[in-house]
Amino acid sequence: MVVIGIIGLLAVATGMLYSFFRRREERRFWQTALLIGISIGVVRALLASLGWYTVEHTGGPRQVPGFVLAMSALPEAALLPHSRVSAAPPVFYVQMSALLIGSSAVVVALVAAVARMGRK
């Protein structure tokens, strides 16, 4: 049930981005796309890092909201080569954040490119 809600929320967000870029003028089109993508990536990176840290350094009921926040890094965090049993080193958070920011910017740029092609 939660997965269906998340997929629906992602579809609505993608549709909103598409309609926003369809109405956007040519002036500063790509700058706006990159700004939105980087902003989304920074928010994802902050929430995922906070959640990951919470899961690794707390116990009990505090891990539940931490796990929910850490799930915002799921597709990209699975690509990182860290398999360990101890707490994540600080470089892990930097790598995860860079990956989340970059992938979010690319996805928003792809949505903008599709919207721009559909406008012509």
Biopython code that builds the backbone (N, CA, C, O; Angstrom):
import numpy as np
from Bio.PDB.StructureBuilder import StructureBuilder

atoms = [
    (1, "MET", "N", (0.818, -1.188, 0.000)),
    (1, "MET", "CA", (0.000, 0.000, 0.000)),
    (1, "MET", "C", (0.864, 1.255, 0.000)),
    (1, "MET", "O", (0.573, 2.220, -0.707)),
    (2, "VAL", "N", (1.920, 1.235, 0.791)),
    (2, "VAL", "CA", (2.812, 2.391, 0.857)),
    (2, "VAL", "C", (3.559, 2.559, -0.460)),
    (2, "VAL", "O", (3.768, 3.679, -0.926)),
    (3, "VAL", "N", (3.961, 1.437, -1.057)),
    (3, "VAL", "CA", (4.691, 1.494, -2.325)),
    (3, "VAL", "C", (3.811, 2.108, -3.409)),
    (3, "VAL", "O", (4.292, 2.904, -4.216)),
    (4, "ILE", "N", (2.535, 1.751, -3.438)),
    (4, "ILE", "CA", (1.614, 2.320, -4.416)),
    (4, "ILE", "C", (1.479, 3.825, -4.202)),
    (4, "ILE", "O", (1.426, 4.588, -5.167)),
    (5, "GLY", "N", (1.425, 4.247, -2.959)),
    (5, "GLY", "CA", (1.352, 5.675, -2.661)),
    (5, "GLY", "C", (2.606, 6.420, -3.086)),
    (5, "GLY", "O", (2.524, 7.532, -3.608)),
    (6, "ILE", "N", (3.759, 5.818, -2.867)),
    (6, "ILE", "CA", (5.024, 6.457, -3.261)),
    (6, "ILE", "C", (5.121, 6.551, -4.779)),
    (6, "ILE", "O", (5.536, 7.580, -5.314)),
    (7, "ILE", "N", (4.741, 5.485, -5.473)),
    (7, "ILE", "CA", (4.767, 5.514, -6.936)),
    (7, "ILE", "C", (3.791, 6.560, -7.463)),
    (7, "ILE", "O", (4.105, 7.275, -8.415)),
    (8, "GLY", "N", (2.628, 6.656, -6.862)),
    (8, "GLY", "CA", (1.666, 7.685, -7.260)),
    (8, "GLY", "C", (2.184, 9.087, -7.015)),
    (8, "GLY", "O", (1.995, 9.976, -7.845)),
    (9, "LEU", "N", (2.834, 9.291, -5.883)),
    (9, "LEU", "CA", (3.405, 10.596, -5.562)),
    (9, "LEU", "C", (4.516, 10.968, -6.546)),
    (9, "LEU", "O", (4.594, 12.119, -6.978)),
    (10, "LEU", "N", (5.367, 10.023, -6.902)),
    (10, "LEU", "CA", (6.409, 10.277, -7.889)),
    (10, "LEU", "C", (5.824, 10.590, -9.264)),
    (10, "LEU", "O", (6.347, 11.443, -9.981)),
    (11, "ALA", "N", (4.748, 9.907, -9.632)),
    (11, "ALA", "CA", (4.106, 10.171, -10.923)),
    (11, "ALA", "C", (3.499, 11.576, -10.949)),
    (11, "ALA", "O", (3.612, 12.285, -11.949)),
    (12, "VAL", "N", (2.864, 11.969, -9.861)),
    (12, "VAL", "CA", (2.283, 13.320, -9.786)),
    (12, "VAL", "C", (3.382, 14.379, -9.830)),
    (12, "VAL", "O", (3.236, 15.391, -10.517)),
    (13, "ALA", "N", (4.479, 14.158, -9.105)),
    (13, "ALA", "CA", (5.589, 15.122, -9.105)),
    (13, "ALA", "C", (6.212, 15.233, -10.493)),
    (13, "ALA", "O", (6.540, 16.333, -10.937)),
    (14, "THR", "N", (6.378, 14.107, -11.181)),
    (14, "THR", "CA", (6.932, 14.132, -12.537)),
    (14, "THR", "C", (5.982, 14.855, -13.492)),
    (14, "THR", "O", (6.425, 15.623, -14.346)),
    (15, "GLY", "N", (4.698, 14.615, -13.351)),
    (15, "GLY", "CA", (3.711, 15.312, -14.174)),
    (15, "GLY", "C", (3.715, 16.817, -13.934)),
    (15, "GLY", "O", (3.581, 17.602, -14.872)),
    (16, "MET", "N", (3.867, 17.210, -12.683)),
    (16, "MET", "CA", (3.932, 18.643, -12.371)),
    (16, "MET", "C", (5.186, 19.276, -12.968)),
    (16, "MET", "O", (5.124, 20.379, -13.511)),
    (17, "LEU", "N", (6.326, 18.586, -12.872)),
    (17, "LEU", "CA", (7.555, 19.091, -13.481)),
    (17, "LEU", "C", (7.399, 19.211, -14.998)),
    (17, "LEU", "O", (7.819, 20.201, -15.595)),
    (18, "TYR", "N", (6.798, 18.206, -15.607)),
    (18, "TYR", "CA", (6.592, 18.216, -17.052)),
    (18, "TYR", "C", (5.722, 19.398, -17.468)),
    (18, "TYR", "O", (6.058, 20.113, -18.413)),
    (19, "SER", "N", (4.619, 19.606, -16.778)),
    (19, "SER", "CA", (3.743, 20.723, -17.141)),
    (19, "SER", "C", (4.411, 22.073, -16.859)),
    (19, "SER", "O", (4.185, 23.037, -17.591)),
    (20, "PHE", "N", (5.222, 22.147, -15.815)),
    (20, "PHE", "CA", (5.948, 23.386, -15.533)),
    (20, "PHE", "C", (6.906, 23.710, -16.673)),
    (20, "PHE", "O", (6.972, 24.855, -17.122)),
    (21, "PHE", "N", (7.650, 22.710, -17.142)),
    (21, "PHE", "CA", (8.613, 22.947, -18.206)),
    (21, "PHE", "C", (7.950, 23.132, -19.566)),
    (21, "PHE", "O", (8.529, 23.769, -20.446)),
    (22, "ARG", "N", (6.751, 22.591, -19.760)),
    (22, "ARG", "CA", (6.029, 22.832, -21.014)),
    (22, "ARG", "C", (5.651, 24.298, -21.152)),
    (22, "ARG", "O", (5.654, 24.839, -22.258)),
    (23, "ARG", "N", (5.324, 24.948, -20.033)),
    (23, "ARG", "CA", (4.914, 26.351, -20.063)),
    (23, "ARG", "C", (6.077, 27.314, -19.927)),
    (23, "ARG", "O", (5.893, 28.522, -20.072)),
    (24, "ARG", "N", (7.250, 26.817, -19.656)),
    (24, "ARG", "CA", (8.421, 27.661, -19.404)),
    (24, "ARG", "C", (8.935, 28.269, -20.700)),
    (24, "ARG", "O", (8.972, 27.602, -21.734)),
    (25, "GLU", "N", (9.331, 29.536, -20.644)),
    (25, "GLU", "CA", (9.904, 30.208, -21.809)),
    (25, "GLU", "C", (11.322, 29.705, -22.062)),
    (25, "GLU", "O", (11.919, 29.036, -21.219)),
    (26, "GLU", "N", (11.848, 30.038, -23.236)),
    (26, "GLU", "CA", (13.200, 29.615, -23.601)),
    (26, "GLU", "C", (14.265, 30.278, -22.735)),
    (26, "GLU", "O", (15.331, 29.706, -22.508)),
    (27, "ARG", "N", (13.983, 31.451, -22.268)),
    (27, "ARG", "CA", (14.963, 32.188, -21.485)),
    (27, "ARG", "C", (15.192, 31.486, -20.147)),
    (27, "ARG", "O", (14.249, 31.252, -19.391)),
    (28, "ARG", "N", (16.430, 31.159, -19.867)),
    (28, "ARG", "CA", (16.835, 30.500, -18.620)),
    (28, "ARG", "C", (16.189, 29.129, -18.413)),
    (28, "ARG", "O", (15.988, 28.706, -17.274)),
    (29, "PHE", "N", (15.868, 28.441, -19.490)),
    (29, "PHE", "CA", (15.195, 27.148, -19.394)),
    (29, "PHE", "C", (16.076, 26.119, -18.691)),
    (29, "PHE", "O", (15.646, 25.486, -17.726)),
    (30, "TRP", "N", (17.303, 25.953, -19.170)),
    (30, "TRP", "CA", (18.180, 24.935, -18.598)),
    (30, "TRP", "C", (18.710, 25.349, -17.236)),
    (30, "TRP", "O", (18.970, 24.493, -16.391)),
    (31, "GLN", "N", (18.873, 26.638, -17.008)),
    (31, "GLN", "CA", (19.294, 27.090, -15.684)),
    (31, "GLN", "C", (18.230, 26.745, -14.648)),
    (31, "GLN", "O", (18.545, 26.313, -13.539)),
    (32, "THR", "N", (16.982, 26.940, -15.017)),
    (32, "THR", "CA", (15.891, 26.596, -14.105)),
    (32, "THR", "C", (15.840, 25.094, -13.859)),
    (32, "THR", "O", (15.637, 24.655, -12.728)),
    (33, "ALA", "N", (16.024, 24.311, -14.910)),
    (33, "ALA", "CA", (16.000, 22.850, -14.759)),
    (33, "ALA", "C", (17.110, 22.377, -13.818)),
    (33, "ALA", "O", (16.871, 21.549, -12.939)),
    (34, "LEU", "N", (18.314, 22.900, -14.003)),
    (34, "LEU", "CA", (19.413, 22.498, -13.127)),
    (34, "LEU", "C", (19.217, 22.987, -11.698)),
    (34, "LEU", "O", (19.542, 22.274, -10.748)),
    (35, "LEU", "N", (18.693, 24.184, -11.541)),
    (35, "LEU", "CA", (18.444, 24.707, -10.197)),
    (35, "LEU", "C", (17.421, 23.847, -9.455)),
    (35, "LEU", "O", (17.606, 23.532, -8.279)),
    (36, "ILE", "N", (16.356, 23.475, -10.135)),
    (36, "ILE", "CA", (15.336, 22.614, -9.514)),
    (36, "ILE", "C", (15.926, 21.245, -9.200)),
    (36, "ILE", "O", (15.699, 20.714, -8.113)),
    (37, "GLY", "N", (16.678, 20.665, -10.133)),
    (37, "GLY", "CA", (17.266, 19.348, -9.911)),
    (37, "GLY", "C", (18.262, 19.325, -8.771)),
    (37, "GLY", "O", (18.261, 18.403, -7.955)),
    (38, "ILE", "N", (19.114, 20.339, -8.713)),
    (38, "ILE", "CA", (20.094, 20.399, -7.624)),
    (38, "ILE", "C", (19.402, 20.644, -6.293)),
    (38, "ILE", "O", (19.806, 20.084, -5.274)),
    (39, "SER", "N", (18.367, 21.472, -6.288)),
    (39, "SER", "CA", (17.625, 21.723, -5.034)),
    (39, "SER", "C", (16.969, 20.448, -4.523)),
    (39, "SER", "O", (17.032, 20.151, -3.331)),
    (40, "ILE", "N", (16.340, 19.696, -5.420)),
    (40, "ILE", "CA", (15.728, 18.425, -5.018)),
    (40, "ILE", "C", (16.805, 17.467, -4.512)),
    (40, "ILE", "O", (16.597, 16.769, -3.520)),
    (41, "GLY", "N", (17.939, 17.431, -5.182)),
    (41, "GLY", "CA", (19.029, 16.552, -4.764)),
    (41, "GLY", "C", (19.592, 16.907, -3.406)),
    (41, "GLY", "O", (19.901, 16.021, -2.609)),
    (42, "VAL", "N", (19.730, 18.205, -3.133)),
    (42, "VAL", "CA", (20.245, 18.629, -1.821)),
    (42, "VAL", "C", (19.274, 18.228, -0.717)),
    (42, "VAL", "O", (19.695, 17.755, 0.339)),
    (43, "VAL", "N", (17.985, 18.411, -0.952)),
    (43, "VAL", "CA", (16.994, 18.012, 0.059)),
    (43, "VAL", "C", (17.038, 16.501, 0.274)),
    (43, "VAL", "O", (17.019, 16.036, 1.414)),
    (44, "ARG", "N", (17.098, 15.731, -0.817)),
    (44, "ARG", "CA", (17.197, 14.273, -0.686)),
    (44, "ARG", "C", (18.458, 13.862, 0.062)),
    (44, "ARG", "O", (18.420, 12.965, 0.904)),
    (45, "ALA", "N", (19.586, 14.522, -0.245)),
    (45, "ALA", "CA", (20.850, 14.171, 0.400)),
    (45, "ALA", "C", (20.813, 14.484, 1.894)),
    (45, "ALA", "O", (21.279, 13.688, 2.709)),
    (46, "LEU", "N", (20.263, 15.637, 2.251)),
    (46, "LEU", "CA", (20.173, 15.989, 3.673)),
    (46, "LEU", "C", (19.295, 15.012, 4.439)),
    (46, "LEU", "O", (19.673, 14.533, 5.508)),
    (47, "LEU", "N", (18.117, 14.719, 3.886)),
    (47, "LEU", "CA", (17.199, 13.805, 4.580)),
    (47, "LEU", "C", (17.771, 12.386, 4.651)),
    (47, "LEU", "O", (17.658, 11.720, 5.680)),
    (48, "ALA", "N", (18.382, 11.929, 3.558)),
    (48, "ALA", "CA", (18.947, 10.576, 3.555)),
    (48, "ALA", "C", (20.126, 10.463, 4.517)),
    (48, "ALA", "O", (20.251, 9.464, 5.225)),
    (49, "SER", "N", (20.985, 11.468, 4.550)),
    (49, "SER", "CA", (22.126, 11.425, 5.474)),
    (49, "SER", "C", (21.666, 11.467, 6.924)),
    (49, "SER", "O", (22.193, 10.747, 7.772)),
    (50, "LEU", "N", (20.686, 12.310, 7.202)),
    (50, "LEU", "CA", (20.133, 12.371, 8.559)),
    (50, "LEU", "C", (19.518, 11.037, 8.957)),
    (50, "LEU", "O", (19.732, 10.555, 10.070)),
    (51, "GLY", "N", (18.759, 10.446, 8.052)),
    (51, "GLY", "CA", (18.145, 9.146, 8.342)),
    (51, "GLY", "C", (19.166, 8.042, 8.503)),
    (51, "GLY", "O", (19.047, 7.209, 9.402)),
    (52, "TRP", "N", (20.168, 8.026, 7.643)),
    (52, "TRP", "CA", (21.205, 6.982, 7.723)),
    (52, "TRP", "C", (21.956, 7.091, 9.044)),
    (52, "TRP", "O", (22.213, 6.089, 9.712)),
    (53, "TYR", "N", (22.302, 8.318, 9.411)),
    (53, "TYR", "CA", (23.014, 8.529, 10.671)),
    (53, "TYR", "C", (22.139, 8.099, 11.858)),
    (53, "TYR", "O", (22.627, 7.476, 12.801)),
    (54, "THR", "N", (20.856, 8.435, 11.803)),
    (54, "THR", "CA", (19.937, 8.077, 12.887)),
    (54, "THR", "C", (19.823, 6.566, 13.026)),
    (54, "THR", "O", (19.832, 6.045, 14.141)),
    (55, "VAL", "N", (19.717, 5.866, 11.924)),
    (55, "VAL", "CA", (19.596, 4.400, 11.973)),
    (55, "VAL", "C", (20.855, 3.770, 12.560)),
    (55, "VAL", "O", (20.768, 2.818, 13.335)),
    (56, "GLU", "N", (22.020, 4.294, 12.196)),
    (56, "GLU", "CA", (23.266, 3.677, 12.653)),
    (56, "GLU", "C", (23.650, 4.041, 14.082)),
    (56, "GLU", "O", (24.394, 3.298, 14.724)),
    (57, "HIS", "N", (23.163, 5.161, 14.591)),
    (57, "HIS", "CA", (23.626, 5.627, 15.898)),
    (57, "HIS", "C", (22.557, 5.653, 16.984)),
    (57, "HIS", "O", (22.833, 6.101, 18.096)),
    (58, "THR", "N", (21.368, 5.193, 16.699)),
    (58, "THR", "CA", (20.329, 5.138, 17.733)),
    (58, "THR", "C", (19.746, 3.732, 17.771)),
    (58, "THR", "O", (20.108, 2.869, 16.971)),
    (59, "GLY", "N", (18.869, 3.528, 18.685)),
    (59, "GLY", "CA", (18.209, 2.243, 18.801)),
    (59, "GLY", "C", (16.757, 2.423, 19.165)),
    (59, "GLY", "O", (16.320, 3.518, 19.521)),
    (60, "GLY", "N", (16.029, 1.361, 19.076)),
    (60, "GLY", "CA", (14.639, 1.380, 19.488)),
    (60, "GLY", "C", (13.735, 2.137, 18.546)),
    (60, "GLY", "O", (13.921, 2.098, 17.330)),
    (61, "PRO", "N", (12.748, 2.833, 19.106)),
    (61, "PRO", "CA", (11.749, 3.480, 18.249)),
    (61, "PRO", "C", (12.284, 4.658, 17.441)),
    (61, "PRO", "O", (11.628, 5.096, 16.496)),
    (62, "ARG", "N", (13.449, 5.177, 17.785)),
    (62, "ARG", "CA", (14.008, 6.288, 17.005)),
    (62, "ARG", "C", (14.499, 5.837, 15.633)),
    (62, "ARG", "O", (14.685, 6.659, 14.736)),
    (63, "GLN", "N", (14.704, 4.548, 15.474)),
    (63, "GLN", "CA", (15.186, 4.061, 14.182)),
    (63, "GLN", "C", (14.106, 4.065, 13.115)),
    (63, "GLN", "O", (14.427, 4.105, 11.927)),
    (64, "VAL", "N", (12.853, 4.026, 13.492)),
    (64, "VAL", "CA", (11.772, 3.970, 12.498)),
    (64, "VAL", "C", (11.743, 5.225, 11.634)),
    (64, "VAL", "O", (11.775, 5.095, 10.410)),
    (65, "PRO", "N", (11.685, 6.443, 12.199)),
    (65, "PRO", "CA", (11.718, 7.613, 11.309)),
    (65, "PRO", "C", (13.059, 7.758, 10.591)),
    (65, "PRO", "O", (13.111, 8.263, 9.470)),
    (66, "GLY", "N", (14.135, 7.320, 11.227)),
    (66, "GLY", "CA", (15.435, 7.355, 10.569)),
    (66, "GLY", "C", (15.464, 6.446, 9.350)),
    (66, "GLY", "O", (16.032, 6.797, 8.316)),
    (67, "PHE", "N", (14.853, 5.284, 9.475)),
    (67, "PHE", "CA", (14.808, 4.348, 8.350)),
    (67, "PHE", "C", (13.968, 4.906, 7.211)),
    (67, "PHE", "O", (14.317, 4.742, 6.042)),
    (68, "VAL", "N", (12.870, 5.558, 7.543)),
    (68, "VAL", "CA", (12.023, 6.175, 6.514)),
    (68, "VAL", "C", (12.804, 7.256, 5.773)),
    (68, "VAL", "O", (12.718, 7.349, 4.549)),
    (69, "LEU", "N", (13.563, 8.072, 6.497)),
    (69, "LEU", "CA", (14.370, 9.101, 5.846)),
    (69, "LEU", "C", (15.492, 8.487, 5.015)),
    (69, "LEU", "O", (15.790, 8.968, 3.922)),
    (70, "ALA", "N", (16.108, 7.437, 5.524)),
    (70, "ALA", "CA", (17.203, 6.797, 4.798)),
    (70, "ALA", "C", (16.717, 6.151, 3.507)),
    (70, "ALA", "O", (17.501, 5.981, 2.573)),
    (71, "MET", "N", (15.458, 5.793, 3.440)),
    (71, "MET", "CA", (14.926, 5.180, 2.230)),
    (71, "MET", "C", (14.878, 6.156, 1.058)),
    (71, "MET", "O", (14.726, 5.718, -0.082)),
    (72, "SER", "N", (15.000, 7.453, 1.295)),
    (72, "SER", "CA", (15.011, 8.397, 0.183)),
    (72, "SER", "C", (16.297, 8.291, -0.634)),
    (72, "SER", "O", (16.400, 8.899, -1.699)),
    (73, "ALA", "N", (17.270, 7.531, -0.153)),
    (73, "ALA", "CA", (18.518, 7.323, -0.881)),
    (73, "ALA", "C", (18.585, 5.953, -1.535)),
    (73, "ALA", "O", (19.635, 5.564, -2.047)),
    (74, "LEU", "N", (17.489, 5.223, -1.527)),
    (74, "LEU", "CA", (17.561, 3.808, -1.898)),
    (74, "LEU", "C", (18.125, 3.492, -3.275)),
    (74, "LEU", "O", (19.087, 2.726, -3.330)),
    (75, "PRO", "N", (17.634, 3.992, -4.358)),
    (75, "PRO", "CA", (18.210, 3.482, -5.606)),
    (75, "PRO", "C", (19.697, 3.815, -5.733)),
    (75, "PRO", "O", (20.476, 2.996, -6.219)),
    (76, "GLU", "N", (20.089, 5.003, -5.303)),
    (76, "GLU", "CA", (21.472, 5.413, -5.467)),
    (76, "GLU", "C", (22.386, 4.821, -4.398)),
    (76, "GLU", "O", (23.527, 4.470, -4.699)),
    (77, "ALA", "N", (21.924, 4.704, -3.191)),
    (77, "ALA", "CA", (22.769, 4.185, -2.105)),
    (77, "ALA", "C", (23.141, 2.731, -2.333)),
    (77, "ALA", "O", (24.162, 2.269, -1.825)),
    (78, "ALA", "N", (22.333, 2.007, -3.084)),
    (78, "ALA", "CA", (22.654, 0.611, -3.380)),
    (78, "ALA", "C", (23.865, 0.506, -4.305)),
    (78, "ALA", "O", (24.486, -0.554, -4.387)),
    (79, "LEU", "N", (24.204, 1.582, -4.996)),
    (79, "LEU", "CA", (25.349, 1.562, -5.909)),
    (79, "LEU", "C", (26.675, 1.764, -5.193)),
    (79, "LEU", "O", (27.731, 1.453, -5.744)),
    (80, "LEU", "N", (26.631, 2.279, -3.975)),
    (80, "LEU", "CA", (27.879, 2.552, -3.262)),
    (80, "LEU", "C", (28.524, 1.242, -2.810)),
    (80, "LEU", "O", (27.823, 0.324, -2.386)),
    (81, "PRO", "N", (29.845, 1.147, -2.897)),
    (81, "PRO", "CA", (30.530, -0.134, -2.664)),
    (81, "PRO", "C", (30.826, -0.447, -1.203)),
    (81, "PRO", "O", (31.793, -1.156, -0.926)),
    (82, "HIS", "N", (30.047, 0.045, -0.271)),
    (82, "HIS", "CA", (30.355, -0.160, 1.139)),
    (82, "HIS", "C", (29.522, -1.300, 1.712)),
    (82, "HIS", "O", (28.309, -1.169, 1.875)),
    (83, "SER", "N", (30.165, -2.400, 2.012)),
    (83, "SER", "CA", (29.510, -3.465, 2.765)),
    (83, "SER", "C", (30.280, -3.594, 4.071)),
    (83, "SER", "O", (31.436, -4.017, 4.084)),
    (84, "ARG", "N", (29.643, -3.234, 5.145)),
    (84, "ARG", "CA", (30.337, -3.157, 6.426)),
    (84, "ARG", "C", (29.370, -3.488, 7.556)),
    (84, "ARG", "O", (28.158, -3.568, 7.358)),
    (85, "VAL", "N", (29.929, -3.676, 8.729)),
    (85, "VAL", "CA", (29.106, -3.940, 9.903)),
    (85, "VAL", "C", (29.244, -2.832, 10.933)),
    (85, "VAL", "O", (28.575, -2.866, 11.966)),
    (86, "SER", "N", (30.091, -1.858, 10.674)),
    (86, "SER", "CA", (30.265, -0.748, 11.613)),
    (86, "SER", "C", (29.589, 0.505, 11.038)),
    (86, "SER", "O", (29.008, 0.475, 9.953)),
    (87, "ALA", "N", (29.680, 1.585, 11.783)),
    (87, "ALA", "CA", (29.072, 2.844, 11.338)),
    (87, "ALA", "C", (29.757, 3.347, 10.074)),
    (87, "ALA", "O", (30.939, 3.090, 9.845)),
    (88, "ALA", "N", (29.003, 4.058, 9.270)),
    (88, "ALA", "CA", (29.521, 4.580, 8.001)),
    (88, "ALA", "C", (30.547, 5.681, 8.258)),
    (88, "ALA", "O", (30.350, 6.522, 9.135)),
    (89, "PRO", "N", (31.629, 5.677, 7.506)),
    (89, "PRO", "CA", (32.610, 6.763, 7.643)),
    (89, "PRO", "C", (32.053, 8.042, 6.998)),
    (89, "PRO", "O", (31.127, 7.980, 6.189)),
    (90, "PRO", "N", (32.616, 9.188, 7.357)),
    (90, "PRO", "CA", (32.112, 10.444, 6.784)),
    (90, "PRO", "C", (32.181, 10.499, 5.259)),
    (90, "PRO", "O", (31.351, 11.154, 4.629)),
    (91, "VAL", "N", (33.147, 9.830, 4.667)),
    (91, "VAL", "CA", (33.258, 9.858, 3.206)),
    (91, "VAL", "C", (32.043, 9.187, 2.554)),
    (91, "VAL", "O", (31.683, 9.530, 1.428)),
    (92, "PHE", "N", (31.418, 8.245, 3.241)),
    (92, "PHE", "CA", (30.212, 7.604, 2.717)),
    (92, "PHE", "C", (29.102, 8.620, 2.542)),
    (92, "PHE", "O", (28.408, 8.607, 1.525)),
    (93, "TYR", "N", (28.920, 9.503, 3.519)),
    (93, "TYR", "CA", (27.873, 10.516, 3.431)),
    (93, "TYR", "C", (28.143, 11.497, 2.295)),
    (93, "TYR", "O", (27.212, 11.945, 1.625)),
    (94, "VAL", "N", (29.408, 11.829, 2.079)),
    (94, "VAL", "CA", (29.772, 12.739, 0.985)),
    (94, "VAL", "C", (29.488, 12.077, -0.363)),
    (94, "VAL", "O", (28.910, 12.697, -1.255)),
    (95, "GLN", "N", (29.898, 10.812, -0.508)),
    (95, "GLN", "CA", (29.651, 10.096, -1.758)),
    (95, "GLN", "C", (28.164, 9.924, -2.022)),
    (95, "GLN", "O", (27.704, 10.114, -3.147)),
    (96, "MET", "N", (27.415, 9.567, -0.990)),
    (96, "MET", "CA", (25.978, 9.385, -1.147)),
    (96, "MET", "C", (25.318, 10.698, -1.525)),
    (96, "MET", "O", (24.447, 10.724, -2.394)),
    (97, "SER", "N", (25.723, 11.797, -0.882)),
    (97, "SER", "CA", (25.142, 13.093, -1.199)),
    (97, "SER", "C", (25.447, 13.509, -2.628)),
    (97, "SER", "O", (24.565, 14.004, -3.330)),
    (98, "ALA", "N", (26.686, 13.313, -3.070)),
    (98, "ALA", "CA", (27.044, 13.669, -4.451)),
    (98, "ALA", "C", (26.247, 12.839, -5.452)),
    (98, "ALA", "O", (25.808, 13.357, -6.479)),
    (99, "LEU", "N", (26.062, 11.570, -5.161)),
    (99, "LEU", "CA", (25.303, 10.702, -6.043)),
    (99, "LEU", "C", (23.831, 11.118, -6.091)),
    (99, "LEU", "O", (23.231, 11.136, -7.166)),
    (100, "LEU", "N", (23.248, 11.450, -4.950)),
    (100, "LEU", "CA", (21.848, 11.876, -4.914)),
    (100, "LEU", "C", (21.634, 13.205, -5.628)),
    (100, "LEU", "O", (20.658, 13.365, -6.361)),
    (101, "ILE", "N", (22.538, 14.157, -5.421)),
    (101, "ILE", "CA", (22.409, 15.465, -6.072)),
    (101, "ILE", "C", (22.564, 15.312, -7.581)),
    (101, "ILE", "O", (21.782, 15.874, -8.348)),
    (102, "GLY", "N", (23.564, 14.558, -8.005)),
    (102, "GLY", "CA", (23.786, 14.367, -9.439)),
    (102, "GLY", "C", (22.643, 13.641, -10.125)),
    (102, "GLY", "O", (22.204, 14.053, -11.199)),
    (103, "SER", "N", (22.158, 12.573, -9.524)),
    (103, "SER", "CA", (21.084, 11.811, -10.157)),
    (103, "SER", "C", (19.781, 12.600, -10.192)),
    (103, "SER", "O", (19.028, 12.499, -11.160)),
    (104, "SER", "N", (19.504, 13.376, -9.160)),
    (104, "SER", "CA", (18.282, 14.193, -9.165)),
    (104, "SER", "C", (18.354, 15.264, -10.246)),
    (104, "SER", "O", (17.362, 15.530, -10.926)),
    (105, "ALA", "N", (19.523, 15.879, -10.407)),
    (105, "ALA", "CA", (19.688, 16.896, -11.453)),
    (105, "ALA", "C", (19.522, 16.279, -12.840)),
    (105, "ALA", "O", (18.921, 16.894, -13.721)),
    (106, "VAL", "N", (20.045, 15.075, -13.043)),
    (106, "VAL", "CA", (19.912, 14.416, -14.340)),
    (106, "VAL", "C", (18.458, 14.062, -14.633)),
    (106, "VAL", "O", (17.997, 14.246, -15.760)),
    (107, "VAL", "N", (17.736, 13.563, -13.648)),
    (107, "VAL", "CA", (16.337, 13.187, -13.858)),
    (107, "VAL", "C", (15.497, 14.420, -14.200)),
    (107, "VAL", "O", (14.671, 14.371, -15.112)),
    (108, "VAL", "N", (15.699, 15.511, -13.485)),
    (108, "VAL", "CA", (14.938, 16.731, -13.776)),
    (108, "VAL", "C", (15.321, 17.275, -15.151)),
    (108, "VAL", "O", (14.456, 17.763, -15.879)),
    (109, "ALA", "N", (16.592, 17.202, -15.518)),
    (109, "ALA", "CA", (17.011, 17.656, -16.845)),
    (109, "ALA", "C", (16.392, 16.792, -17.939)),
    (109, "ALA", "O", (16.036, 17.309, -18.998)),
    (110, "LEU", "N", (16.257, 15.494, -17.707)),
    (110, "LEU", "CA", (15.604, 14.617, -18.686)),
    (110, "LEU", "C", (14.126, 14.955, -18.836)),
    (110, "LEU", "O", (13.603, 14.970, -19.950)),
    (111, "VAL", "N", (13.449, 15.226, -17.723)),
    (111, "VAL", "CA", (12.039, 15.632, -17.793)),
    (111, "VAL", "C", (11.914, 16.948, -18.557)),
    (111, "VAL", "O", (10.997, 17.117, -19.359)),
    (112, "ALA", "N", (12.828, 17.871, -18.310)),
    (112, "ALA", "CA", (12.809, 19.155, -19.029)),
    (112, "ALA", "C", (13.059, 18.944, -20.510)),
    (112, "ALA", "O", (12.414, 19.590, -21.336)),
    (113, "ALA", "N", (13.980, 18.053, -20.871)),
    (113, "ALA", "CA", (14.266, 17.799, -22.271)),
    (113, "ALA", "C", (13.053, 17.173, -22.987)),
    (113, "ALA", "O", (12.751, 17.530, -24.126)),
    (114, "VAL", "N", (12.373, 16.254, -22.324)),
    (114, "VAL", "CA", (11.181, 15.648, -22.909)),
    (114, "VAL", "C", (10.083, 16.699, -23.063)),
    (114, "VAL", "O", (9.385, 16.722, -24.077)),
    (115, "ALA", "N", (9.930, 17.558, -22.075)),
    (115, "ALA", "CA", (8.919, 18.620, -22.172)),
    (115, "ALA", "C", (9.250, 19.592, -23.291)),
    (115, "ALA", "O", (8.356, 20.077, -23.985)),
    (116, "ARG", "N", (10.509, 19.872, -23.463)),
    (116, "ARG", "CA", (10.926, 20.804, -24.520)),
    (116, "ARG", "C", (10.702, 20.186, -25.902)),
    (116, "ARG", "O", (10.285, 20.880, -26.829)),
    (117, "MET", "N", (10.975, 18.902, -26.044)),
    (117, "MET", "CA", (10.726, 18.225, -27.328)),
    (117, "MET", "C", (9.237, 18.147, -27.635)),
    (117, "MET", "O", (8.825, 18.267, -28.789)),
    (118, "GLY", "N", (8.430, 17.944, -26.591)),
    (118, "GLY", "CA", (6.978, 17.856, -26.794)),
    (118, "GLY", "C", (6.359, 19.191, -27.139)),
    (118, "GLY", "O", (5.243, 19.235, -27.656)),
    (119, "ARG", "N", (7.048, 20.270, -26.869)),
    (119, "ARG", "CA", (6.518, 21.604, -27.131)),
    (119, "ARG", "C", (6.680, 21.993, -28.600)),
    (119, "ARG", "O", (5.912, 22.811, -29.106)),
    (120, "LYS", "N", (7.648, 21.432, -29.279)),
    (120, "LYS", "CA", (7.921, 21.828, -30.670)),
    (120, "LYS", "C", (6.996, 21.188, -31.650)),
    (120, "LYS", "O", (7.108, 21.428, -32.852)),
]
sb = StructureBuilder()
sb.init_structure("model")
sb.init_model(0)
sb.init_chain("A")
sb.init_seg("    ")
for serial, (resi, resn, name, xyz) in enumerate(atoms, 1):
    if name == "N":
        sb.init_residue(resn, " ", resi, " ")
    sb.init_atom(name, np.array(xyz, "f"), 0.0, 1.0, " ", f" {name:<3s}", serial, name[0])
structure = sb.get_structure()
